[in-house]
């Protein structure tokens, strides 16, 4: 069994919702300016009591509960983040303790910025190939509000906080993964602003050029490896950086826009959390169906990029998700608006 299938998801959003209108009262911007350039209308920022770790724990607990598995079934825990509250213990180790995962299983963080969830999935697959096991927990979590200059309108309007978790099972279903990196400071983040380190900065034009090249390149790579066509894929879930990036690629690919899920209007750019948050939202909304093929594409700071093609099959042991569970209703309302 060389592939992975997605069997359960979880998600967590922090307690503070920040709208474009609220930001327009503190920086020189407007709802129209932000929305037309990014597609973002609101984002969530952590309260004082919340962090990337607390969000990761909540999302991971939900995914584990929905999977119907026990903590002893999890072979490894990998957390993708660039905004961990501590250098050590890692977020993954904090998740391991909170969920009671066995102590003889690896738990570690990876930092590949907005591609982190794809990198984390590849690491989890490699760990199971090396050390055994059948099920892996992969989390993407961020508290980017702690890394921002909230008076800088070029960045504070873009980023949000959140966490998404996924449980993968080794299987023989169609699966492919591709990764890449090119050292570049087009996106740069120092330590948390409270420490005096440099906050997030970004060369927007350079990042746009990079993203519209990386997205289709990753998509073609996983399609070629699985010998599938885009028409065979049910969903494409991209890193939710900017609606213009996705729209540009949809047009260039002559693709069906309805396949490309979007939720940045509600969450902004949540870096490593954006893909798993979207997957969880889709599962809660009933959009993910057993047997569907999903391509996930990440691109961002590093610069890094990654793509995978995975099959969704809800765990036969789990309780699944129902309407009203988490963000389910919001997901359904958004999907109706998109279509």
URCORSUL-V180961 format. One record per backbone hydrogen bond with DSSP energy under -0.5 kcal/mol. NH is the residue of the N-H (numbers start at 1). CO is the residue of the C=O. Records with the same first field share a line. If there is no record, write none. Layout:
NH->CO + CO
This chain:
3->171
5->169
6->311
7->5 + 167
8->167
10->165
12->163
16->45
17->15
18->43
19->17
20->41
23->19
24->20
25->22
26->23
27->23
29->27
34->30
35->31
36->32
37->33
38->34
39->34 + 35
40->34
41->265
42->265
43->18
44->267
45->16
50->47
55->51
56->52
57->53
58->54
59->55
60->56
61->57
62->58
63->59
64->60
65->61
66->62
67->63
68->64 + 65
69->64
73->70
74->71
75->135
76->135
77->106
78->137
79->108
80->139
81->79 + 110
94->90
95->91
96->92
97->93
98->94
99->95
100->96
101->96
102->71
105->102
106->75
108->77
110->79
112->110
115->112
116->113
118->115
119->115
120->116
121->117
122->118
123->119
124->120
125->121
126->122
127->123
128->124
129->125
130->126
131->127
132->128
135->73
136->168
137->76
138->136 + 166
139->78
140->164
141->80
142->162
144->160
146->143
147->144
148->145
150->148
152->149
153->151
155->152
156->152
157->153
158->155
159->155
160->269
161->44
162->142
163->12
164->140
165->10
166->138
167->8
168->136 + 166
169->5
170->134
171->3
176->309
178->307
180->305
182->303
184->302
188->201
190->198
193->146
195->192
196->193
197->192
200->147
201->188
203->186
204->202
207->203
208->204
209->205
210->206
211->207
212->208
213->209 + 210
214->210
215->211
217->213
218->214
219->215
220->216
221->217
222->218
223->219
224->220
225->221
226->222
227->223 + 224
228->223
232->229
233->230
234->293
235->293
236->259
237->295
238->236
239->297
241->239
243->38
245->242
246->242
247->243
248->244
249->245
250->246
251->247
252->248
253->249
254->250 + 251
255->250
257->255
259->256
260->257
261->236 + 259
266->263
267->263
268->264
269->158
270->268
273->270
274->271
277->273
278->274
279->275
280->276
281->277
282->278
283->279
284->280
285->281
286->283
287->282
288->282
289->287
291->312
292->289
294->310
295->235
296->294 + 308
297->237
298->306
300->304
302->184
303->300
304->300
305->180
306->298
307->178
308->296
309->176
310->294
311->4
312->292
313->6
315->7
318->315
320->66
325->322
326->324
328->325
331->327
332->328
333->329
334->330
335->331
336->332
337->333
338->334
339->335
